[in-house]
Amino acid sequence: MPIYAYRCTECGHQDEHLQKMSADALTQCPACQVEKYTRCVTAAGFTLKGSGWYQTDFKGGSSATGSDS
């Protein structure tokens, strides 16, 4: 199950909730009880590793490892 980040536009309360992908988004803020609790967009929390991926994928910097002939 994914973890969704939420933020209340009324009081500014922020929290993360573990929910099924098929579950409806939460709307009521647990801090102020107002119906202005919205789901936020966040960065993915995974990196693709293993065979089949290039060595330079998902690495910082512009240097590549390899032989210069």
PDB file with SEQRES, HELIX, SHEET and CRYST1 records, atoms N, CA, C and O in Angstrom:
SEQRES   1 A   69  MET PRO ILE TYR ALA TYR ARG CYS THR GLU CYS GLY HIS          
SEQRES   2 A   69  GLN ASP GLU HIS LEU GLN LYS MET SER ALA ASP ALA LEU          
SEQRES   3 A   69  THR GLN CYS PRO ALA CYS GLN VAL GLU LYS TYR THR ARG          
SEQRES   4 A   69  CYS VAL THR ALA ALA GLY PHE THR LEU LYS GLY SER GLY          
SEQRES   5 A   69  TRP TYR GLN THR ASP PHE LYS GLY GLY SER SER ALA THR          
SEQRES   6 A   69  GLY SER ASP SER                                              
SHEET    1 AA1 3 GLN A  14  LEU A  18  0                                        
SHEET    2 AA1 3 ILE A   3  CYS A   8 -1                                        
SHEET    3 AA1 3 TYR A  37  ARG A  39 -1                                        
CRYST1    1.000    1.000    1.000  90.00  90.00  90.00 P 1           1          
ATOM      1  N   MET A   1       0.848  -1.184   0.000  1.00  0.00           N  
ATOM      2  CA  MET A   1       0.000   0.000   0.000  1.00  0.00           C  
ATOM      3  C   MET A   1       0.891   1.244   0.000  1.00  0.00           C  
ATOM      4  O   MET A   1       1.893   1.298   0.713  1.00  0.00           O  
ATOM      5  N   PRO A   2       0.522   2.233  -0.799  1.00  0.00           N  
ATOM      6  CA  PRO A   2       1.313   3.465  -0.844  1.00  0.00           C  
ATOM      7  C   PRO A   2       1.051   4.374   0.349  1.00  0.00           C  
ATOM      8  O   PRO A   2       0.018   4.288   1.013  1.00  0.00           O  
ATOM      9  N   ILE A   3       2.004   5.233   0.593  1.00  0.00           N  
ATOM     10  CA  ILE A   3       1.884   6.245   1.636  1.00  0.00           C  
ATOM     11  C   ILE A   3       1.601   7.572   0.943  1.00  0.00           C  
ATOM     12  O   ILE A   3       2.359   7.995   0.071  1.00  0.00           O  
ATOM     13  N   TYR A   4       0.513   8.226   1.328  1.00  0.00           N  
ATOM     14  CA  TYR A   4       0.130   9.501   0.735  1.00  0.00           C  
ATOM     15  C   TYR A   4       0.382  10.628   1.718  1.00  0.00           C  
ATOM     16  O   TYR A   4       0.123  10.492   2.913  1.00  0.00           O  
ATOM     17  N   ALA A   5       0.889  11.742   1.208  1.00  0.00           N  
ATOM     18  CA  ALA A   5       1.097  12.936   2.022  1.00  0.00           C  
ATOM     19  C   ALA A   5      -0.131  13.836   1.874  1.00  0.00           C  
ATOM     20  O   ALA A   5      -0.652  14.014   0.773  1.00  0.00           O  
ATOM     21  N   TYR A   6      -0.583  14.394   2.985  1.00  0.00           N  
ATOM     22  CA  TYR A   6      -1.738  15.286   2.989  1.00  0.00           C  
ATOM     23  C   TYR A   6      -1.365  16.587   3.680  1.00  0.00           C  
ATOM     24  O   TYR A   6      -0.483  16.621   4.539  1.00  0.00           O  
ATOM     25  N   ARG A   7      -2.055  17.666   3.290  1.00  0.00           N  
ATOM     26  CA  ARG A   7      -1.866  18.970   3.917  1.00  0.00           C  
ATOM     27  C   ARG A   7      -3.210  19.677   3.994  1.00  0.00           C  
ATOM     28  O   ARG A   7      -3.994  19.654   3.044  1.00  0.00           O  
ATOM     29  N   CYS A   8      -3.466  20.302   5.130  1.00  0.00           N  
ATOM     30  CA  CYS A   8      -4.689  21.069   5.313  1.00  0.00           C  
ATOM     31  C   CYS A   8      -4.448  22.503   4.830  1.00  0.00           C  
ATOM     32  O   CYS A   8      -3.504  23.163   5.265  1.00  0.00           O  
ATOM     33  N   THR A   9      -5.301  22.969   3.938  1.00  0.00           N  
ATOM     34  CA  THR A   9      -5.145  24.335   3.427  1.00  0.00           C  
ATOM     35  C   THR A   9      -5.694  25.375   4.403  1.00  0.00           C  
ATOM     36  O   THR A   9      -5.478  26.574   4.224  1.00  0.00           O  
ATOM     37  N   GLU A  10      -6.399  24.917   5.429  1.00  0.00           N  
ATOM     38  CA  GLU A  10      -6.953  25.832   6.433  1.00  0.00           C  
ATOM     39  C   GLU A  10      -5.957  26.097   7.562  1.00  0.00           C  
ATOM     40  O   GLU A  10      -5.653  27.254   7.853  1.00  0.00           O  
ATOM     41  N   CYS A  11      -5.444  25.044   8.202  1.00  0.00           N  
ATOM     42  CA  CYS A  11      -4.565  25.220   9.368  1.00  0.00           C  
ATOM     43  C   CYS A  11      -3.095  24.895   9.076  1.00  0.00           C  
ATOM     44  O   CYS A  11      -2.225  25.217   9.886  1.00  0.00           O  
ATOM     45  N   GLY A  12      -2.803  24.255   7.919  1.00  0.00           N  
ATOM     46  CA  GLY A  12      -1.427  23.941   7.569  1.00  0.00           C  
ATOM     47  C   GLY A  12      -0.921  22.611   8.101  1.00  0.00           C  
ATOM     48  O   GLY A  12       0.246  22.275   7.900  1.00  0.00           O  
ATOM     49  N   HIS A  13      -1.772  21.848   8.774  1.00  0.00           N  
ATOM     50  CA  HIS A  13      -1.382  20.540   9.316  1.00  0.00           C  
ATOM     51  C   HIS A  13      -0.951  19.616   8.175  1.00  0.00           C  
ATOM     52  O   HIS A  13      -1.627  19.537   7.149  1.00  0.00           O  
ATOM     53  N   GLN A  14       0.184  18.910   8.357  1.00  0.00           N  
ATOM     54  CA  GLN A  14       0.683  17.968   7.360  1.00  0.00           C  
ATOM     55  C   GLN A  14       0.862  16.606   8.001  1.00  0.00           C  
ATOM     56  O   GLN A  14       1.266  16.505   9.160  1.00  0.00           O  
ATOM     57  N   ASP A  15       0.557  15.542   7.234  1.00  0.00           N  
ATOM     58  CA  ASP A  15       0.701  14.187   7.759  1.00  0.00           C  
ATOM     59  C   ASP A  15       0.769  13.213   6.586  1.00  0.00           C  
ATOM     60  O   ASP A  15       0.437  13.564   5.454  1.00  0.00           O  
ATOM     61  N   GLU A  16       1.199  12.000   6.869  1.00  0.00           N  
ATOM     62  CA  GLU A  16       1.245  10.933   5.873  1.00  0.00           C  
ATOM     63  C   GLU A  16       0.297   9.823   6.324  1.00  0.00           C  
ATOM     64  O   GLU A  16       0.182   9.527   7.513  1.00  0.00           O  
ATOM     65  N   HIS A  17      -0.384   9.210   5.336  1.00  0.00           N  
ATOM     66  CA  HIS A  17      -1.352   8.158   5.636  1.00  0.00           C  
ATOM     67  C   HIS A  17      -1.129   6.976   4.709  1.00  0.00           C  
ATOM     68  O   HIS A  17      -0.941   7.151   3.505  1.00  0.00           O  
ATOM     69  N   LEU A  18      -1.151   5.780   5.266  1.00  0.00           N  
ATOM     70  CA  LEU A  18      -1.038   4.538   4.513  1.00  0.00           C  
ATOM     71  C   LEU A  18      -2.443   4.154   4.060  1.00  0.00           C  
ATOM     72  O   LEU A  18      -3.317   3.888   4.885  1.00  0.00           O  
ATOM     73  N   GLN A  19      -2.657   4.128   2.726  1.00  0.00           N  
ATOM     74  CA  GLN A  19      -3.983   3.849   2.182  1.00  0.00           C  
ATOM     75  C   GLN A  19      -3.879   2.943   0.971  1.00  0.00           C  
ATOM     76  O   GLN A  19      -2.848   2.901   0.301  1.00  0.00           O  
ATOM     77  N   LYS A  20      -4.940   2.226   0.697  1.00  0.00           N  
ATOM     78  CA  LYS A  20      -5.030   1.455  -0.537  1.00  0.00           C  
ATOM     79  C   LYS A  20      -5.148   2.432  -1.710  1.00  0.00           C  
ATOM     80  O   LYS A  20      -5.657   3.543  -1.558  1.00  0.00           O  
ATOM     81  N   MET A  21      -4.669   2.001  -2.882  1.00  0.00           N  
ATOM     82  CA  MET A  21      -4.775   2.856  -4.058  1.00  0.00           C  
ATOM     83  C   MET A  21      -6.235   3.094  -4.444  1.00  0.00           C  
ATOM     84  O   MET A  21      -6.567   4.135  -5.010  1.00  0.00           O  
ATOM     85  N   SER A  22      -7.099   2.136  -4.140  1.00  0.00           N  
ATOM     86  CA  SER A  22      -8.513   2.253  -4.494  1.00  0.00           C  
ATOM     87  C   SER A  22      -9.318   3.057  -3.470  1.00  0.00           C  
ATOM     88  O   SER A  22     -10.491   3.350  -3.702  1.00  0.00           O  
ATOM     89  N   ALA A  23      -8.706   3.414  -2.349  1.00  0.00           N  
ATOM     90  CA  ALA A  23      -9.413   4.160  -1.300  1.00  0.00           C  
ATOM     91  C   ALA A  23      -9.637   5.613  -1.718  1.00  0.00           C  
ATOM     92  O   ALA A  23      -8.817   6.201  -2.423  1.00  0.00           O  
ATOM     93  N   ASP A  24     -10.744   6.175  -1.279  1.00  0.00           N  
ATOM     94  CA  ASP A  24     -11.020   7.584  -1.540  1.00  0.00           C  
ATOM     95  C   ASP A  24     -10.035   8.450  -0.769  1.00  0.00           C  
ATOM     96  O   ASP A  24      -9.572   8.077   0.309  1.00  0.00           O  
ATOM     97  N   ALA A  25      -9.721   9.613  -1.336  1.00  0.00           N  
ATOM     98  CA  ALA A  25      -8.821  10.549  -0.664  1.00  0.00           C  
ATOM     99  C   ALA A  25      -9.475  11.079   0.606  1.00  0.00           C  
ATOM    100  O   ALA A  25     -10.690  11.267   0.656  1.00  0.00           O  
ATOM    101  N   LEU A  26      -8.663  11.318   1.630  1.00  0.00           N  
ATOM    102  CA  LEU A  26      -9.176  11.901   2.869  1.00  0.00           C  
ATOM    103  C   LEU A  26      -9.503  13.366   2.634  1.00  0.00           C  
ATOM    104  O   LEU A  26      -8.827  14.033   1.850  1.00  0.00           O  
ATOM    105  N   THR A  27     -10.516  13.869   3.293  1.00  0.00           N  
ATOM    106  CA  THR A  27     -10.905  15.270   3.106  1.00  0.00           C  
ATOM    107  C   THR A  27     -10.965  16.049   4.411  1.00  0.00           C  
ATOM    108  O   THR A  27     -10.816  17.271   4.406  1.00  0.00           O  
ATOM    109  N   GLN A  28     -11.181  15.360   5.532  1.00  0.00           N  
ATOM    110  CA  GLN A  28     -11.318  16.055   6.814  1.00  0.00           C  
ATOM    111  C   GLN A  28      -9.982  16.066   7.549  1.00  0.00           C  
ATOM    112  O   GLN A  28      -9.379  15.018   7.778  1.00  0.00           O  
ATOM    113  N   CYS A  29      -9.532  17.248   7.910  1.00  0.00           N  
ATOM    114  CA  CYS A  29      -8.271  17.421   8.638  1.00  0.00           C  
ATOM    115  C   CYS A  29      -8.413  16.869  10.054  1.00  0.00           C  
ATOM    116  O   CYS A  29      -9.366  17.211  10.754  1.00  0.00           O  
ATOM    117  N   PRO A  30      -7.472  16.014  10.488  1.00  0.00           N  
ATOM    118  CA  PRO A  30      -7.557  15.479  11.847  1.00  0.00           C  
ATOM    119  C   PRO A  30      -7.249  16.524  12.925  1.00  0.00           C  
ATOM    120  O   PRO A  30      -7.606  16.322  14.085  1.00  0.00           O  
ATOM    121  N   ALA A  31      -6.596  17.628  12.570  1.00  0.00           N  
ATOM    122  CA  ALA A  31      -6.244  18.647  13.552  1.00  0.00           C  
ATOM    123  C   ALA A  31      -7.367  19.656  13.792  1.00  0.00           C  
ATOM    124  O   ALA A  31      -7.710  19.950  14.937  1.00  0.00           O  
ATOM    125  N   CYS A  32      -7.942  20.191  12.693  1.00  0.00           N  
ATOM    126  CA  CYS A  32      -8.950  21.242  12.857  1.00  0.00           C  
ATOM    127  C   CYS A  32     -10.354  20.805  12.447  1.00  0.00           C  
ATOM    128  O   CYS A  32     -11.300  21.580  12.588  1.00  0.00           O  
ATOM    129  N   GLN A  33     -10.510  19.572  11.941  1.00  0.00           N  
ATOM    130  CA  GLN A  33     -11.803  18.994  11.556  1.00  0.00           C  
ATOM    131  C   GLN A  33     -12.492  19.705  10.387  1.00  0.00           C  
ATOM    132  O   GLN A  33     -13.691  19.522  10.179  1.00  0.00           O  
ATOM    133  N   VAL A  34     -11.749  20.511   9.625  1.00  0.00           N  
ATOM    134  CA  VAL A  34     -12.304  21.216   8.466  1.00  0.00           C  
ATOM    135  C   VAL A  34     -12.109  20.347   7.223  1.00  0.00           C  
ATOM    136  O   VAL A  34     -11.121  19.617   7.137  1.00  0.00           O  
ATOM    137  N   GLU A  35     -13.018  20.410   6.272  1.00  0.00           N  
ATOM    138  CA  GLU A  35     -12.968  19.604   5.049  1.00  0.00           C  
ATOM    139  C   GLU A  35     -12.054  20.232   3.989  1.00  0.00           C  
ATOM    140  O   GLU A  35     -12.470  20.428   2.847  1.00  0.00           O  
ATOM    141  N   LYS A  36     -10.810  20.546   4.367  1.00  0.00           N  
ATOM    142  CA  LYS A  36      -9.852  21.137   3.431  1.00  0.00           C  
ATOM    143  C   LYS A  36      -8.525  20.387   3.456  1.00  0.00           C  
ATOM    144  O   LYS A  36      -7.466  20.996   3.304  1.00  0.00           O  
ATOM    145  N   TYR A  37      -8.574  19.091   3.643  1.00  0.00           N  
ATOM    146  CA  TYR A  37      -7.406  18.213   3.710  1.00  0.00           C  
ATOM    147  C   TYR A  37      -7.169  17.680   2.301  1.00  0.00           C  
ATOM    148  O   TYR A  37      -8.012  16.955   1.772  1.00  0.00           O  
ATOM    149  N   THR A  38      -6.055  18.019   1.691  1.00  0.00           N  
ATOM    150  CA  THR A  38      -5.801  17.634   0.306  1.00  0.00           C  
ATOM    151  C   THR A  38      -4.542  16.781   0.182  1.00  0.00           C  
ATOM    152  O   THR A  38      -3.590  16.933   0.948  1.00  0.00           O  
ATOM    153  N   ARG A  39      -4.558  15.894  -0.787  1.00  0.00           N  
ATOM    154  CA  ARG A  39      -3.420  15.016  -1.065  1.00  0.00           C  
ATOM    155  C   ARG A  39      -2.362  15.815  -1.821  1.00  0.00           C  
ATOM    156  O   ARG A  39      -2.682  16.553  -2.752  1.00  0.00           O  
ATOM    157  N   CYS A  40      -1.108  15.664  -1.419  1.00  0.00           N  
ATOM    158  CA  CYS A  40       0.011  16.383  -2.034  1.00  0.00           C  
ATOM    159  C   CYS A  40       0.772  15.467  -2.996  1.00  0.00           C  
ATOM    160  O   CYS A  40       0.738  14.244  -2.865  1.00  0.00           O  
ATOM    161  N   VAL A  41       1.447  16.070  -3.947  1.00  0.00           N  
ATOM    162  CA  VAL A  41       2.306  15.332  -4.867  1.00  0.00           C  
ATOM    163  C   VAL A  41       3.700  15.281  -4.249  1.00  0.00           C  
ATOM    164  O   VAL A  41       4.247  16.312  -3.856  1.00  0.00           O  
ATOM    165  N   THR A  42       4.273  14.084  -4.163  1.00  0.00           N  
ATOM    166  CA  THR A  42       5.607  13.923  -3.592  1.00  0.00           C  
ATOM    167  C   THR A  42       6.482  13.118  -4.552  1.00  0.00           C  
ATOM    168  O   THR A  42       5.981  12.518  -5.502  1.00  0.00           O  
ATOM    169  N   ALA A  43       7.774  13.111  -4.301  1.00  0.00           N  
ATOM    170  CA  ALA A  43       8.715  12.347  -5.119  1.00  0.00           C  
ATOM    171  C   ALA A  43       8.585  10.858  -4.827  1.00  0.00           C  
ATOM    172  O   ALA A  43       8.236  10.457  -3.717  1.00  0.00           O  
ATOM    173  N   ALA A  44       8.869  10.057  -5.830  1.00  0.00           N  
ATOM    174  CA  ALA A  44       8.829   8.603  -5.650  1.00  0.00           C  
ATOM    175  C   ALA A  44       9.912   8.184  -4.665  1.00  0.00           C  
ATOM    176  O   ALA A  44      11.000   8.759  -4.649  1.00  0.00           O  
ATOM    177  N   GLY A  45       9.616   7.189  -3.848  1.00  0.00           N  
ATOM    178  CA  GLY A  45      10.554   6.748  -2.826  1.00  0.00           C  
ATOM    179  C   GLY A  45      11.286   5.477  -3.188  1.00  0.00           C  
ATOM    180  O   GLY A  45      11.579   4.664  -2.311  1.00  0.00           O  
ATOM    181  N   PHE A  46      11.590   5.285  -4.460  1.00  0.00           N  
ATOM    182  CA  PHE A  46      12.308   4.080  -4.850  1.00  0.00           C  
ATOM    183  C   PHE A  46      13.300   4.387  -5.971  1.00  0.00           C  
ATOM    184  O   PHE A  46      13.158   5.383  -6.680  1.00  0.00           O  
ATOM    185  N   THR A  47      14.292   3.533  -6.121  1.00  0.00           N  
ATOM    186  CA  THR A  47      15.284   3.633  -7.180  1.00  0.00           C  
ATOM    187  C   THR A  47      15.375   2.284  -7.863  1.00  0.00           C  
ATOM    188  O   THR A  47      15.420   1.247  -7.201  1.00  0.00           O  
ATOM    189  N   LEU A  48      15.403   2.297  -9.182  1.00  0.00           N  
ATOM    190  CA  LEU A  48      15.506   1.054  -9.933  1.00  0.00           C  
ATOM    191  C   LEU A  48      16.960   0.602  -9.956  1.00  0.00           C  
ATOM    192  O   LEU A  48      17.836   1.346 -10.397  1.00  0.00           O  
ATOM    193  N   LYS A  49      17.220  -0.616  -9.485  1.00  0.00           N  
ATOM    194  CA  LYS A  49      18.566  -1.159  -9.431  1.00  0.00           C  
ATOM    195  C   LYS A  49      18.542  -2.588  -9.956  1.00  0.00           C  
ATOM    196  O   LYS A  49      17.483  -3.205 -10.068  1.00  0.00           O  
ATOM    197  N   GLY A  50      19.718  -3.102 -10.274  1.00  0.00           N  
ATOM    198  CA  GLY A  50      19.811  -4.483 -10.716  1.00  0.00           C  
ATOM    199  C   GLY A  50      20.196  -4.573 -12.178  1.00  0.00           C  
ATOM    200  O   GLY A  50      20.439  -3.558 -12.830  1.00  0.00           O  
ATOM    201  N   SER A  51      20.249  -5.784 -12.687  1.00  0.00           N  
ATOM    202  CA  SER A  51      20.626  -5.973 -14.078  1.00  0.00           C  
ATOM    203  C   SER A  51      19.535  -5.407 -14.984  1.00  0.00           C  
ATOM    204  O   SER A  51      18.354  -5.431 -14.639  1.00  0.00           O  
ATOM    205  N   GLY A  52      19.937  -4.908 -16.122  1.00  0.00           N  
ATOM    206  CA  GLY A  52      18.989  -4.321 -17.049  1.00  0.00           C  
ATOM    207  C   GLY A  52      18.927  -2.808 -16.981  1.00  0.00           C  
ATOM    208  O   GLY A  52      18.296  -2.185 -17.836  1.00  0.00           O  
ATOM    209  N   TRP A  53      19.565  -2.196 -15.988  1.00  0.00           N  
ATOM    210  CA  TRP A  53      19.598  -0.744 -15.871  1.00  0.00           C  
ATOM    211  C   TRP A  53      21.017  -0.269 -16.088  1.00  0.00           C  
ATOM    212  O   TRP A  53      21.968  -0.925 -15.664  1.00  0.00           O  
ATOM    213  N   TYR A  54      21.166   0.864 -16.745  1.00  0.00           N  
ATOM    214  CA  TYR A  54      22.494   1.409 -17.000  1.00  0.00           C  
ATOM    215  C   TYR A  54      23.148   1.836 -15.699  1.00  0.00           C  
ATOM    216  O   TYR A  54      22.476   2.235 -14.748  1.00  0.00           O  
ATOM    217  N   GLN A  55      24.457   1.747 -15.675  1.00  0.00           N  
ATOM    218  CA  GLN A  55      25.233   2.066 -14.479  1.00  0.00           C  
ATOM    219  C   GLN A  55      25.096   3.545 -14.105  1.00  0.00           C  
ATOM    220  O   GLN A  55      25.204   3.895 -12.930  1.00  0.00           O  
ATOM    221  N   THR A  56      24.862   4.407 -15.084  1.00  0.00           N  
ATOM    222  CA  THR A  56      24.801   5.843 -14.824  1.00  0.00           C  
ATOM    223  C   THR A  56      23.397   6.344 -14.500  1.00  0.00           C  
ATOM    224  O   THR A  56      23.227   7.523 -14.191  1.00  0.00           O  
ATOM    225  N   ASP A  57      22.396   5.484 -14.563  1.00  0.00           N  
ATOM    226  CA  ASP A  57      21.026   5.908 -14.245  1.00  0.00           C  
ATOM    227  C   ASP A  57      20.895   6.283 -12.776  1.00  0.00           C  
ATOM    228  O   ASP A  57      21.448   5.614 -11.903  1.00  0.00           O  
ATOM    229  N   PHE A  58      20.166   7.348 -12.512  1.00  0.00           N  
ATOM    230  CA  PHE A  58      19.822   7.797 -11.159  1.00  0.00           C  
ATOM    231  C   PHE A  58      21.033   8.157 -10.298  1.00  0.00           C  
ATOM    232  O   PHE A  58      20.970   8.077  -9.072  1.00  0.00           O  
ATOM    233  N   LYS A  59      22.127   8.550 -10.935  1.00  0.00           N  
ATOM    234  CA  LYS A  59      23.286   9.005 -10.175  1.00  0.00           C  
ATOM    235  C   LYS A  59      23.463  10.501 -10.387  1.00  0.00           C  
ATOM    236  O   LYS A  59      23.188  11.014 -11.472  1.00  0.00           O  
ATOM    237  N   GLY A  60      23.918  11.198  -9.359  1.00  0.00           N  
ATOM    238  CA  GLY A  60      24.180  12.609  -9.477  1.00  0.00           C  
ATOM    239  C   GLY A  60      25.493  12.862 -10.222  1.00  0.00           C  
ATOM    240  O   GLY A  60      26.341  11.975 -10.314  1.00  0.00           O  
ATOM    241  N   GLY A  61      25.649  14.048 -10.739  1.00  0.00           N  
ATOM    242  CA  GLY A  61      26.881  14.398 -11.443  1.00  0.00           C  
ATOM    243  C   GLY A  61      26.814  14.038 -12.918  1.00  0.00           C  
ATOM    244  O   GLY A  61      25.876  13.382 -13.370  1.00  0.00           O  
ATOM    245  N   SER A  62      27.820  14.475 -13.657  1.00  0.00           N  
ATOM    246  CA  SER A  62      27.807  14.261 -15.091  1.00  0.00           C  
ATOM    247  C   SER A  62      28.892  13.299 -15.541  1.00  0.00           C  
ATOM    248  O   SER A  62      29.027  13.060 -16.741  1.00  0.00           O  
ATOM    249  N   SER A  63      29.676  12.734 -14.617  1.00  0.00           N  
ATOM    250  CA  SER A  63      30.745  11.824 -15.012  1.00  0.00           C  
ATOM    251  C   SER A  63      30.190  10.431 -15.220  1.00  0.00           C  
ATOM    252  O   SER A  63      29.343   9.961 -14.461  1.00  0.00           O  
ATOM    253  N   ALA A  64      30.685   9.777 -16.267  1.00  0.00           N  
ATOM    254  CA  ALA A  64      30.261   8.402 -16.560  1.00  0.00           C  
ATOM    255  C   ALA A  64      31.469   7.491 -16.434  1.00  0.00           C  
ATOM    256  O   ALA A  64      32.581   7.871 -16.801  1.00  0.00           O  
ATOM    257  N   THR A  65      31.251   6.296 -15.919  1.00  0.00           N  
ATOM    258  CA  THR A  65      32.353   5.361 -15.810  1.00  0.00           C  
ATOM    259  C   THR A  65      32.392   4.510 -17.054  1.00  0.00           C  
ATOM    260  O   THR A  65      31.360   4.023 -17.516  1.00  0.00           O  
ATOM    261  N   GLY A  66      33.546   4.333 -17.583  1.00  0.00           N  
ATOM    262  CA  GLY A  66      33.700   3.534 -18.800  1.00  0.00           C  
ATOM    263  C   GLY A  66      35.128   3.665 -19.286  1.00  0.00           C  
ATOM    264  O   GLY A  66      35.905   4.442 -18.731  1.00  0.00           O  
ATOM    265  N   SER A  67      35.480   2.917 -20.309  1.00  0.00           N  
ATOM    266  CA  SER A  67      36.840   2.973 -20.816  1.00  0.00           C  
ATOM    267  C   SER A  67      36.907   3.967 -21.962  1.00  0.00           C  
ATOM    268  O   SER A  67      36.032   4.006 -22.828  1.00  0.00           O  
ATOM    269  N   ASP A  68      37.950   4.758 -21.948  1.00  0.00           N  
ATOM    270  CA  ASP A  68      38.204   5.719 -23.021  1.00  0.00           C  
ATOM    271  C   ASP A  68      39.314   5.138 -23.887  1.00  0.00           C  
ATOM    272  O   ASP A  68      40.466   5.098 -23.456  1.00  0.00           O  
ATOM    273  N   SER A  69      38.991   4.684 -25.110  1.00  0.00           N  
ATOM    274  CA  SER A  69      40.012   4.139 -25.980  1.00  0.00           C  
ATOM    275  C   SER A  69      40.219   4.991 -27.186  1.00  0.00           C  
ATOM    276  O   SER A  69      41.054   4.672 -28.033  1.00  0.00           O  
TER     277      SER A  69                                                      
END                                                                             
